[in-house]
């Protein structure tokens, strides 16, 4: 297979990344990456922990130049990092300037600031070379490592850009609220811009006012890579946004009514990506157009009587889809939720994801989750719900919920909380919700 370049269609002095400190050109990026590569230790794996997206890209590129594999931890928690370091002996950490990780050898990403004369050779990478290891989010169990080849990362980036209508010469700025160590963040906020010659914002705005400020600074239009959680916050706070962009959402189902509100609020189309760590992004849809997902170019989803498999040229073997889906004859499919989300109460079956979507339909509910404790865990073995709804009472929410939910699935109790323990990508790890339930029961008692 032919080697492919590290970056896509840029001129040498094009802006590849920018933030409050100013622009970084392609020339500067290649200089920074080559300089860092020379200083890296002779190891096989590196945990890239850089919070700055440009610094992360420099570290990622430098590791590739040294034929090192980048580890993408799903969390910065010290125990998570130490566990990964034990699983990949000899690993070191690439960190922001002045940062260090206790118990792990660390290299600070130092940018020289000078620029090499042109021409400079742009590195070319074999498509079958493993360049990264991504970990499942751990929302349904212990995180599992997944190897990612350069061919897989570039193919997904190219196909996603084509599906979204990005053309050569579009100088959109890609702004992201998701971390670049997460698979969706890596694919959409790092690989997609560098494969299509776009400008990548190096920061990570989280609050609506910060998002508006960054989008307003985008010189040639913008693309926002985000999650339903951040979209809901922007719509709820009603902060006006600069028009003329494109929104790409993932990590959790996006309710159609929220997508419609976001399109009106941002004056931009809202698209979703469907994927999972084992295969990466595999399909796209414009949420307001319906439930059907359209596989990306080169991706085929096959269904038989017992399972569904994703096939693509860059996947060494077909990958099972962890969700329940129905594939149509034209290759599009509908997602019904994860098998692990299915609950059976008094002979009635439903997914927790569907219940969560019904909960979010209620006016005033900003966030919420249904939860079924495991039997034998010392918790009540009936559906519970935790809801973020400022100014609302549990009784008010329960009353409105009855219009949507079968009585057997009504949560008892429904607990109003200030916030839910979501991780950096907006997901709710089961262990975090389990701990929330345990703490509530300790305060209230089993008879609450």
NUTIDO-322367 format. One record per residue (C-alpha): x, y, z; residue in three letters. Coordinates in steps of 0.1 Angstrom, whole numbers. Each point is the difference from the previous one (the first is absolute). Layout:
c1=X; c2=Y; c3=Z; res=ala
...
This chain:
c1=0; c2=0; c3=0; res=unk
c1=12; c2=35; c3=-8; res=unk
c1=12; c2=23; c3=27; res=unk
c1=-21; c2=31; c3=7; res=unk
c1=11; c2=34; c3=13; res=unk
c1=-2; c2=12; c3=35; res=unk
c1=-21; c2=30; c3=-10; res=unk
c1=-23; c2=8; c3=-28; res=unk
c1=-4; c2=28; c3=-26; res=unk
c1=17; c2=30; c3=16; res=unk
c1=25; c2=26; c3=-13; res=unk
c1=30; c2=4; c3=22; res=unk
c1=-11; c2=33; c3=15; res=unk
c1=-37; c2=-10; c3=5; res=unk
c1=-13; c2=2; c3=35; res=unk
c1=-3; c2=-35; c3=14; res=unk
c1=-10; c2=9; c3=35; res=unk
c1=-8; c2=31; c3=21; res=unk
c1=-10; c2=12; c3=35; res=unk
c1=3; c2=31; c3=21; res=unk
c1=37; c2=0; c3=-5; res=unk
c1=-3; c2=3; c3=-37; res=unk
c1=3; c2=-22; c3=-31; res=unk
c1=23; c2=-30; c3=-7; res=unk
c1=9; c2=-6; c3=-36; res=unk
c1=7; c2=-33; c3=-17; res=unk
c1=37; c2=10; c3=-2; res=unk
c1=0; c2=6; c3=38; res=unk
c1=-18; c2=-33; c3=7; res=unk
c1=25; c2=-21; c3=-19; res=unk
c1=29; c2=18; c3=17; res=unk
c1=-16; c2=-6; c3=34; res=unk
c1=-7; c2=-37; c3=-7; res=unk
c1=34; c2=-7; c3=-14; res=unk
c1=18; c2=18; c3=29; res=unk
c1=-21; c2=-19; c3=26; res=unk
c1=6; c2=-33; c3=-17; res=unk
c1=38; c2=4; c3=4; res=unk
c1=-4; c2=5; c3=37; res=unk
c1=-23; c2=-29; c3=8; res=unk
c1=13; c2=-30; c3=19; res=unk
c1=5; c2=-33; c3=-18; res=unk
c1=-33; c2=-17; c3=11; res=unk
c1=-27; c2=-18; c3=-18; res=unk
c1=-31; c2=17; c3=15; res=unk
c1=-9; c2=35; c3=13; res=unk
c1=-30; c2=12; c3=19; res=unk
c1=-9; c2=33; c3=-17; res=unk
c1=-16; c2=21; c3=28; res=unk
c1=4; c2=35; c3=-15; res=unk
c1=-31; c2=21; c3=7; res=unk
c1=8; c2=25; c3=-28; res=unk
c1=-12; c2=-15; c3=-33; res=unk
c1=29; c2=13; c3=-20; res=unk
c1=25; c2=-13; c3=25; res=unk
c1=-17; c2=-33; c3=-2; res=unk
c1=3; c2=-1; c3=-37; res=unk
c1=37; c2=9; c3=1; res=unk
c1=5; c2=-28; c3=25; res=unk
c1=-21; c2=-25; c3=-20; res=unk
c1=20; c2=9; c3=-32; res=unk
c1=34; c2=-2; c3=18; res=unk
c1=-9; c2=-34; c3=14; res=unk
c1=-9; c2=-12; c3=-35; res=unk
c1=33; c2=13; c3=-13; res=unk
c1=17; c2=-21; c3=26; res=unk
c1=-22; c2=-31; c3=-8; res=unk
c1=-15; c2=2; c3=34; res=unk
c1=-36; c2=-9; c3=8; res=unk
c1=-21; c2=27; c3=18; res=unk
c1=-22; c2=-11; c3=29; res=unk
c1=-33; c2=19; c3=4; res=unk
c1=-11; c2=-4; c3=36; res=unk
c1=-38; c2=5; c3=5; res=unk
c1=8; c2=19; c3=32; res=unk
c1=27; c2=21; c3=17; res=unk
c1=-7; c2=-18; c3=33; res=unk
c1=33; c2=-11; c3=15; res=unk
c1=-11; c2=-36; c3=5; res=unk
c1=-11; c2=-2; c3=-36; res=unk
c1=33; c2=13; c3=-13; res=unk
c1=20; c2=-23; c3=23; res=unk
c1=-21; c2=-30; c3=-11; res=unk
c1=6; c2=7; c3=-36; res=unk
c1=37; c2=5; c3=7; res=unk
c1=1; c2=-34; c3=16; res=unk
c1=-18; c2=-16; c3=-30; res=unk
c1=25; c2=16; c3=-24; res=unk
c1=34; c2=-3; c3=18; res=unk
c1=26; c2=26; c3=-8; res=unk
c1=-26; c2=27; c3=-9; res=unk
c1=7; c2=36; c3=6; res=unk
c1=-23; c2=30; c3=2; res=unk
c1=-1; c2=30; c3=-24; res=unk
c1=-13; c2=30; c3=20; res=unk
c1=-7; c2=37; c3=-2; res=unk
c1=29; c2=23; c3=10; res=unk
c1=8; c2=-2; c3=37; res=unk
c1=-23; c2=-29; c3=6; res=unk
c1=11; c2=-34; c3=13; res=unk
c1=-17; c2=-33; c3=9; res=unk
c1=11; c2=-17; c3=32; res=unk
c1=12; c2=-35; c3=-5; res=unk
c1=4; c2=3; c3=-38; res=unk
c1=30; c2=14; c3=-19; res=unk
c1=-11; c2=32; c3=-15; res=unk
c1=12; c2=22; c3=-30; res=unk
c1=-13; c2=35; c3=-2; res=unk
c1=-10; c2=12; c3=-34; res=unk
c1=22; c2=31; c3=-6; res=unk
c1=-6; c2=20; c3=-32; res=unk
c1=30; c2=17; c3=-14; res=unk
c1=-18; c2=28; c3=-17; res=unk
c1=24; c2=2; c3=-30; res=unk
c1=-8; c2=-13; c3=-35; res=unk
c1=20; c2=-22; c3=-22; res=unk
c1=8; c2=12; c3=-36; res=unk
c1=-21; c2=-16; c3=-27; res=unk
c1=-1; c2=-25; c3=-17; res=unk
c1=-3; c2=-25; c3=28; res=unk
c1=-10; c2=-36; c3=-6; res=unk
c1=-35; c2=-8; c3=13; res=unk
c1=1; c2=-34; c3=17; res=unk
c1=-19; c2=-28; c3=-17; res=unk
c1=-14; c2=-29; c3=20; res=unk
c1=-10; c2=-35; c3=-11; res=unk
c1=-38; c2=-5; c3=3; res=unk
c1=4; c2=-32; c3=20; res=unk
c1=23; c2=15; c3=26; res=unk
c1=-16; c2=1; c3=35; res=unk
c1=4; c2=36; c3=12; res=unk
c1=-24; c2=1; c3=29; res=unk
c1=-18; c2=-20; c3=27; res=unk
c1=-34; c2=12; c3=10; res=unk
c1=-19; c2=-12; c3=30; res=unk
c1=-37; c2=-7; c3=4; res=unk
c1=-17; c2=26; c3=22; res=unk
c1=-5; c2=-25; c3=28; res=unk
c1=-37; c2=9; c3=3; res=unk
c1=-10; c2=-36; c3=-1; res=unk
c1=30; c2=-17; c3=16; res=unk
c1=38; c2=0; c3=1; res=unk
c1=16; c2=21; c3=-29; res=unk
c1=13; c2=-21; c3=-28; res=unk
c1=30; c2=11; c3=-23; res=unk
c1=-6; c2=2; c3=-37; res=unk
c1=28; c2=4; c3=-25; res=unk
c1=-4; c2=26; c3=-27; res=unk
c1=19; c2=1; c3=-33; res=unk
c1=9; c2=31; c3=-19; res=unk
c1=-21; c2=-13; c3=-29; res=unk
c1=-31; c2=-3; c3=23; res=unk
c1=4; c2=35; c3=14; res=unk
c1=6; c2=16; c3=-34; res=unk
c1=-28; c2=-19; c3=-17; res=unk
c1=-26; c2=10; c3=26; res=unk
c1=11; c2=36; c3=-1; res=unk
c1=-2; c2=1; c3=-38; res=unk
c1=-33; c2=-17; c3=-1; res=unk
c1=-15; c2=22; c3=27; res=unk
c1=11; c2=32; c3=-18; res=unk
c1=-15; c2=-12; c3=-33; res=unk
c1=-33; c2=-9; c3=16; res=unk
c1=-2; c2=35; c3=17; res=unk
c1=7; c2=17; c3=-34; res=unk
c1=34; c2=14; c3=10; res=unk
c1=19; c2=9; c3=-32; res=unk
c1=36; c2=8; c3=-8; res=unk
c1=6; c2=37; c3=7; res=unk
c1=-26; c2=2; c3=28; res=unk
c1=19; c2=17; c3=28; res=unk
c1=-25; c2=-7; c3=28; res=unk
c1=13; c2=1; c3=35; res=unk
c1=-7; c2=-32; c3=20; res=unk
c1=-10; c2=8; c3=36; res=unk
c1=-5; c2=-28; c3=24; res=unk
c1=-15; c2=-4; c3=35; res=unk
c1=11; c2=-37; c3=2; res=unk
c1=35; c2=-12; c3=11; res=unk
c1=23; c2=-11; c3=-28; res=unk
c1=10; c2=-31; c3=19; res=unk
c1=-35; c2=-14; c3=-5; res=unk
c1=-5; c2=-19; c3=-33; res=unk
c1=-27; c2=24; c3=-13; res=unk
c1=22; c2=30; c3=10; res=unk
c1=31; c2=-14; c3=-17; res=unk
c1=-19; c2=-8; c3=-32; res=unk
c1=-21; c2=31; c3=-3; res=unk
c1=21; c2=28; c3=16; res=unk
c1=35; c2=-11; c3=-10; res=unk
c1=0; c2=-24; c3=-29; res=unk
c1=-29; c2=15; c3=-19; res=unk
c1=15; c2=35; c3=-2; res=unk
c1=36; c2=-11; c3=-8; res=unk
c1=-12; c2=-23; c3=-27; res=unk
c1=-22; c2=27; c3=-17; res=unk
c1=22; c2=30; c3=4; res=unk
c1=-21; c2=17; c3=27; res=unk
c1=10; c2=22; c3=29; res=unk
c1=-2; c2=-17; c3=34; res=unk
c1=-7; c2=20; c3=32; res=unk
c1=25; c2=-11; c3=26; res=unk
c1=-22; c2=6; c3=31; res=unk
c1=-31; c2=-16; c3=14; res=unk
c1=-28; c2=24; c3=8; res=unk
c1=-26; c2=-15; c3=22; res=unk
c1=-25; c2=27; c3=11; res=unk
c1=-24; c2=16; c3=-25; res=unk
c1=16; c2=35; c3=4; res=unk
c1=34; c2=-15; c3=-7; res=unk
c1=-13; c2=-20; c3=-30; res=unk
c1=-16; c2=32; c3=-15; res=unk
c1=33; c2=19; c3=5; res=unk
c1=21; c2=-26; c3=-18; res=unk
c1=-25; c2=-4; c3=-29; res=unk
c1=-1; c2=38; c3=-4; res=unk
c1=37; c2=0; c3=-5; res=unk
c1=-1; c2=-26; c3=-28; res=unk
c1=10; c2=20; c3=-31; res=unk
c1=-14; c2=-23; c3=-27; res=unk
c1=-30; c2=-17; c3=16; res=unk
c1=0; c2=-27; c3=26; res=unk
c1=-8; c2=-36; c3=7; res=unk
c1=-9; c2=-9; c3=36; res=unk
c1=9; c2=-35; c3=12; res=unk
c1=-20; c2=-6; c3=32; res=unk
c1=-25; c2=-21; c3=20; res=unk
c1=-37; c2=2; c3=8; res=unk
c1=9; c2=12; c3=35; res=unk
c1=17; c2=31; c3=-13; res=unk
c1=-27; c2=6; c3=-26; res=unk
c1=-26; c2=-1; c3=26; res=unk
c1=19; c2=25; c3=22; res=unk
c1=4; c2=24; c3=-30; res=unk
c1=-37; c2=-2; c3=-8; res=unk
c1=-11; c2=3; c3=36; res=unk
c1=21; c2=31; c3=7; res=unk
c1=-12; c2=17; c3=-32; res=unk
c1=33; c2=16; c3=-8; res=unk
c1=0; c2=12; c3=-36; res=unk
c1=25; c2=-18; c3=-22; res=unk
c1=17; c2=13; c3=-32; res=unk
c1=-18; c2=-17; c3=-30; res=unk
c1=15; c2=-18; c3=-29; res=unk
c1=14; c2=-32; c3=13; res=unk
c1=-4; c2=-37; c3=4; res=unk
c1=-5; c2=-21; c3=31; res=unk
c1=11; c2=-36; c3=4; res=unk
c1=-12; c2=-18; c3=32; res=unk
c1=8; c2=-34; c3=15; res=unk
c1=6; c2=-20; c3=32; res=unk
c1=-37; c2=-2; c3=9; res=unk
c1=-33; c2=-1; c3=-19; res=unk
c1=-12; c2=34; c3=-10; res=unk
c1=-38; c2=5; c3=4; res=unk
c1=-15; c2=13; c3=-32; res=unk
c1=-18; c2=29; c3=17; res=unk
c1=34; c2=12; c3=15; res=unk
c1=16; c2=-3; c3=-35; res=unk
c1=-28; c2=22; c3=-14; res=unk
c1=5; c2=25; c3=28; res=unk
c1=37; c2=0; c3=-6; res=unk
c1=-4; c2=6; c3=-37; res=unk
c1=-22; c2=30; c3=6; res=unk
c1=23; c2=13; c3=28; res=unk
c1=33; c2=-3; c3=-19; res=unk
c1=-15; c2=5; c3=-35; res=unk
c1=19; c2=-31; c3=-10; res=unk
c1=-6; c2=-36; c3=-10; res=unk
c1=4; c2=-26; c3=27; res=unk
c1=15; c2=-33; c3=-10; res=unk
c1=7; c2=-31; c3=22; res=unk
c1=27; c2=-26; c3=-2; res=unk
c1=-6; c2=-36; c3=11; res=unk
c1=29; c2=-21; c3=10; res=unk
c1=18; c2=-19; c3=28; res=unk
c1=36; c2=-4; c3=11; res=unk
c1=5; c2=-34; c3=-16; res=unk
c1=-8; c2=13; c3=-35; res=unk
c1=1; c2=38; c3=2; res=unk
c1=-26; c2=21; c3=-17; res=unk
c1=-21; c2=-21; c3=-25; res=unk
c1=-31; c2=21; c3=-9; res=unk
c1=-15; c2=34; c3=-1; res=unk
c1=-35; c2=17; c3=-1; res=unk
c1=-16; c2=34; c3=1; res=unk
c1=-20; c2=-5; c3=31; res=unk
c1=-31; c2=19; c3=-10; res=unk
c1=-3; c2=-21; c3=-31; res=unk
c1=-9; c2=-32; c3=19; res=unk
c1=14; c2=-30; c3=18; res=unk
c1=19; c2=-17; c3=-28; res=unk
c1=38; c2=0; c3=0; res=unk
c1=19; c2=0; c3=-32; res=unk
c1=33; c2=-19; c3=0; res=unk
c1=31; c2=19; c3=-9; res=unk
c1=16; c2=-7; c3=-33; res=unk
c1=19; c2=-33; c3=1; res=unk
c1=-20; c2=-13; c3=30; res=unk
c1=-24; c2=-29; c3=-3; res=unk
c1=-23; c2=-11; c3=29; res=unk
c1=-11; c2=-36; c3=-4; res=unk
c1=-28; c2=-16; c3=20; res=unk
c1=-9; c2=-37; c3=5; res=unk
c1=-23; c2=-18; c3=23; res=unk
c1=23; c2=4; c3=30; res=unk
c1=22; c2=30; c3=-4; res=unk
c1=10; c2=31; c3=-19; res=unk
c1=36; c2=5; c3=-13; res=unk
c1=18; c2=31; c3=-13; res=unk
c1=23; c2=-7; c3=-30; res=unk
c1=25; c2=25; c3=-15; res=unk
c1=33; c2=-4; c3=-19; res=unk
c1=20; c2=15; c3=30; res=unk
c1=-15; c2=-24; c3=26; res=unk
c1=20; c2=-33; c3=2; res=unk
c1=-31; c2=-19; c3=8; res=unk
c1=-37; c2=8; c3=1; res=unk
c1=-9; c2=17; c3=33; res=unk
c1=-33; c2=-8; c3=19; res=unk
c1=-23; c2=29; c3=6; res=unk
c1=-7; c2=3; c3=37; res=unk
c1=-34; c2=15; c3=-6; res=unk
c1=-32; c2=-16; c3=-11; res=unk
c1=-6; c2=13; c3=-36; res=unk
c1=-23; c2=-8; c3=-29; res=unk
c1=17; c2=2; c3=-35; res=unk
c1=-21; c2=8; c3=-30; res=unk
c1=6; c2=-13; c3=-35; res=unk
c1=16; c2=33; c3=-11; res=unk
c1=27; c2=-4; c3=28; res=unk
c1=-15; c2=27; c3=23; res=unk
c1=-8; c2=-10; c3=35; res=unk
c1=-19; c2=10; c3=31; res=unk
c1=15; c2=-3; c3=35; res=unk
c1=-22; c2=-14; c3=28; res=unk
c1=25; c2=4; c3=29; res=unk
c1=26; c2=-23; c3=16; res=unk
c1=-8; c2=-35; c3=12; res=unk
c1=13; c2=9; c3=34; res=unk
c1=-26; c2=28; c3=2; res=unk
c1=-30; c2=-23; c3=-3; res=unk
c1=-21; c2=-4; c3=31; res=unk
c1=-28; c2=-24; c3=7; res=unk
c1=-26; c2=11; c3=25; res=unk
c1=-30; c2=-22; c3=6; res=unk
c1=3; c2=-16; c3=-34; res=unk
c1=3; c2=34; c3=-18; res=unk
c1=33; c2=9; c3=-18; res=unk
c1=14; c2=34; c3=-8; res=unk
c1=35; c2=15; c3=-3; res=unk
c1=13; c2=24; c3=26; res=unk
c1=10; c2=23; c3=-29; res=unk
c1=-36; c2=3; c3=-12; res=unk
c1=-10; c2=8; c3=36; res=unk
c1=26; c2=27; c3=2; res=unk
c1=-12; c2=16; c3=-32; res=unk
c1=-36; c2=1; c3=14; res=unk
c1=13; c2=16; c3=32; res=unk
c1=18; c2=27; c3=-20; res=unk
c1=-33; c2=9; c3=-18; res=unk
c1=-13; c2=15; c3=32; res=unk
c1=1; c2=38; c3=1; res=unk
c1=25; c2=12; c3=25; res=unk
c1=21; c2=-33; c3=1; res=unk
c1=36; c2=9; c3=-10; res=unk
c1=15; c2=-34; c3=6; res=unk
c1=-11; c2=-34; c3=13; res=unk
c1=6; c2=-37; c3=1; res=unk
c1=-19; c2=-31; c3=9; res=unk
c1=19; c2=-27; c3=19; res=unk
c1=-7; c2=-36; c3=10; res=unk
c1=23; c2=-11; c3=28; res=unk
c1=15; c2=-34; c3=-2; res=unk
c1=-16; c2=-27; c3=21; res=unk
c1=20; c2=-9; c3=31; res=unk
c1=18; c2=34; c3=0; res=unk
c1=-18; c2=11; c3=31; res=unk
c1=-22; c2=24; c3=-20; res=unk
c1=-37; c2=0; c3=-7; res=unk
c1=-7; c2=-22; c3=-30; res=unk
c1=-24; c2=23; c3=-18; res=unk
c1=4; c2=28; c3=-25; res=unk
c1=14; c2=33; c3=14; res=unk
c1=5; c2=33; c3=-17; res=unk
c1=23; c2=29; c3=7; res=unk
c1=-11; c2=33; c3=-15; res=unk
c1=15; c2=35; c3=-4; res=unk
c1=-30; c2=24; c3=-1; res=unk
c1=6; c2=33; c3=19; res=unk
c1=-32; c2=13; c3=16; res=unk
c1=-19; c2=-33; c3=-5; res=unk
c1=-10; c2=-25; c3=26; res=unk
c1=2; c2=-38; c3=-3; res=unk
c1=-38; c2=-1; c3=2; res=unk
c1=-4; c2=24; c3=-29; res=unk
c1=23; c2=-19; c3=-22; res=unk
c1=-16; c2=-33; c3=9; res=unk
c1=-35; c2=14; c3=-9; res=unk
c1=12; c2=11; c3=-35; res=unk
c1=19; c2=-32; c3=-5; res=unk
c1=-31; c2=-21; c3=3; res=unk
c1=-12; c2=14; c3=-34; res=unk
c1=30; c2=-17; c3=-17; res=unk
c1=9; c2=-30; c3=21; res=unk
c1=-19; c2=-33; c3=6; res=unk
c1=-8; c2=-2; c3=37; res=unk
c1=23; c2=-31; c3=5; res=unk
c1=30; c2=21; c3=-10; res=unk
c1=-7; c2=30; c3=22; res=unk
c1=31; c2=7; c3=21; res=unk
c1=-4; c2=-5; c3=37; res=unk
c1=17; c2=21; c3=12; res=unk
c1=6; c2=29; c3=-23; res=unk
c1=28; c2=21; c3=15; res=unk
c1=7; c2=36; c3=-8; res=unk
c1=38; c2=8; c3=0; res=unk
c1=20; c2=31; c3=-8; res=unk
c1=20; c2=-19; c3=-27; res=unk
c1=8; c2=-34; c3=-13; res=unk
c1=36; c2=-14; c3=1; res=unk
c1=7; c2=0; c3=-37; res=unk
c1=35; c2=-4; c3=-13; res=unk
c1=18; c2=22; c3=-24; res=unk
c1=-19; c2=-13; c3=-30; res=unk
c1=-34; c2=4; c3=16; res=unk
c1=-4; c2=-38; c3=7; res=unk
c1=-12; c2=-14; c3=33; res=unk
c1=21; c2=-29; c3=11; res=unk
c1=-21; c2=-26; c3=17; res=unk
c1=22; c2=-1; c3=31; res=unk
c1=-5; c2=38; c3=4; res=unk
c1=-38; c2=-4; c3=0; res=unk
c1=3; c2=-30; c3=22; res=unk
c1=20; c2=21; c3=25; res=unk
c1=-26; c2=28; c3=-2; res=unk
c1=-28; c2=-25; c3=8; res=unk
c1=21; c2=-15; c3=29; res=unk
c1=5; c2=35; c3=15; res=unk
c1=-36; c2=9; c3=-3; res=unk
c1=-11; c2=-33; c3=17; res=unk
c1=25; c2=6; c3=28; res=unk
c1=-16; c2=34; c3=6; res=unk
c1=-37; c2=-10; c3=-5; res=unk
c1=-1; c2=-37; c3=9; res=unk
c1=-15; c2=-28; c3=-20; res=unk
c1=-35; c2=11; c3=9; res=unk
c1=4; c2=34; c3=-15; res=unk
